[in-house]
Amino acid sequence: MKIKSIVKNGEALSAFFEKEKKHLLHFYPGLTIQRLKQDFKLMAFIHGIDNGTNADEIFDRPYLSYKTNPLTIFFEKLSLGVPLEYITGYRYFYKSLFRVTPDVLIPRSETEILVEKAVSWINKNHSEDFHVLDLGTGSGAIALSILMDTDKKLQIVASDISEKALKVARENYSSLKYLFPAHHKMTFIQSDRLHNIKDQFDLICTNPPYIKRLADREGVHHQVQNSEPHLALFLDDDLYDLWFHDLFHSCFHSLKPHGMVLMEGHENHLEHLAELAKKVGFGQIELIKDYTDRIRFLKLLK
Ligand SMILES: C[S@@+](CC[C@H](N)C(=O)[O-])C[C@H]1O[C@@H](n2cnc3c(N)ncnc32)[C@H](O)[C@@H]1O
């Protein structure tokens, strides 16, 4: 009698992918078996399942289909459409790996353009030290990426309305602080926009919630809608202009004379918001495009 060989983790993962492909692609457009293997490896490594000596060995181990098996848990979360970054708990952004939880937005690659602009402005500027605000810091991805990419002395305030998001940002600060010069300082504050912030800044960076809850709903992928924090994404349509008016007004008064605001926004609304910024008093306003030629950023100078 022929004994059926033991199914290995790698085979179970491939079989799951082939069987559930249609369902998975609905949640994860463009997903490949290579990406799944990479993320399972990352999850196994980070959560101490694999000892790290040869990460590929994880796929040669027998598949044990009990409930606490990491691969079974991985399958369950994938079937529910949980974003891969929330499953592994990590997202690569700019130059580092950031911890992410469902309390924070998964940092997007287009936001790296904002970081690049901020770093380039700091490095070209004659001043040697800067006071910077990252408003709506989430995972802390913008603030920490800037800190890692300049030797000039920075004092960064990372703010968010969400205390849970600030907890994740603090965690990322603790694990990444050894990667940037010791003279940089980073502090955290809970605040609705700038309401609790009294400092004057050279640079204000922000990727605020900018999707109109109703008008922009069609363009939001259902996985984003179902998994990411709505506080990080949406504003009520009827309060949209008021919300940004308050933000721009406070930024104007918290900015030093030669300071700059860099803001990410929605391609459909940034031209209108530029008009709003002008009314508040900003003298120089620039709309910046992303690599796909869509208007995605606003640069404001006094
Ligand atoms: C689009 S997410 C950006 C997160 C992160 N900066 C990034 O780029 O990945 C917006 C962030 O703004 C925060 N936020 C929402 N409303 C806010 C408010 N009124 N004041 C300050 N932060 C707010 C959210 O909690 C969220 O972390």
The ligand as an SDF file (V2000), in Angstrom:
LIG
                    3D

 27 29  0  0  0  0  0  0  0  0999 V2000
   -3.9530   59.6870    5.5610 C   0  0  0  0  0  0  0  0  0  0  0  0
   -3.4640   59.2500    7.1940 S   0  0  0  0  0  0  0  0  0  0  0  0
   -1.7210   59.5810    7.0710 C   0  0  0  0  0  0  0  0  0  0  0  0
   -0.8770   58.7650    8.0120 C   0  0  0  0  0  0  0  0  0  0  0  0
    0.6290   58.9070    7.7620 C   0  0  0  0  0  0  0  0  0  0  0  0
    1.0530   60.2730    7.9170 N   0  0  0  0  0  0  0  0  0  0  0  0
    0.9950   58.3960    6.3730 C   0  0  0  0  0  0  0  0  0  0  0  0
    1.2310   59.2420    5.4890 O   0  0  0  0  0  0  0  0  0  0  0  0
    1.0320   57.1800    6.1710 O   0  0  0  0  0  0  0  0  0  0  0  0
   -4.1100   60.6150    8.1120 C   0  0  0  0  0  0  0  0  0  0  0  0
   -3.7540   60.6600    9.5820 C   0  0  0  0  0  0  0  0  0  0  0  0
   -4.3300   61.8400   10.1250 O   0  0  0  0  0  0  0  0  0  0  0  0
   -4.9270   61.5630   11.3760 C   0  0  0  0  0  0  0  0  0  0  0  0
   -6.0180   62.5250   11.5760 N   0  0  0  0  0  0  0  0  0  0  0  0
   -7.3170   62.4450   11.2140 C   0  0  0  0  0  0  0  0  0  0  0  0
   -7.9920   63.5240   11.5800 N   0  0  0  0  0  0  0  0  0  0  0  0
   -7.0990   64.3300   12.2050 C   0  0  0  0  0  0  0  0  0  0  0  0
   -7.1990   65.6130   12.8310 C   0  0  0  0  0  0  0  0  0  0  0  0
   -8.3540   66.2750   12.8770 N   0  0  0  0  0  0  0  0  0  0  0  0
   -6.0960   66.1300   13.3930 N   0  0  0  0  0  0  0  0  0  0  0  0
   -4.9070   65.4600   13.3660 C   0  0  0  0  0  0  0  0  0  0  0  0
   -4.7520   64.2410   12.7930 N   0  0  0  0  0  0  0  0  0  0  0  0
   -5.8400   63.6950   12.2180 C   0  0  0  0  0  0  0  0  0  0  0  0
   -5.3840   60.1230   11.2750 C   0  0  0  0  0  0  0  0  0  0  0  0
   -5.5300   59.5340   12.5340 O   0  0  0  0  0  0  0  0  0  0  0  0
   -4.2810   59.5130   10.4120 C   0  0  0  0  0  0  0  0  0  0  0  0
   -3.2580   58.9810   11.2040 O   0  0  0  0  0  0  0  0  0  0  0  0
  1  2  1  0
  2  3  1  0
  2 10  1  0
  3  4  1  0
  4  5  1  0
  5  6  1  0
  5  7  1  0
  7  8  2  0
  7  9  1  0
 10 11  1  0
 11 12  1  0
 11 26  1  0
 12 13  1  0
 13 14  1  0
 13 24  1  0
 14 15  1  0
 14 23  1  0
 15 16  2  0
 16 17  1  0
 17 18  1  0
 17 23  2  0
 18 19  1  0
 18 20  2  0
 20 21  1  0
 21 22  2  0
 22 23  1  0
 24 25  1  0
 24 26  1  0
 26 27  1  0
M  CHG  2   2   1   9  -1
M  END
$$$$
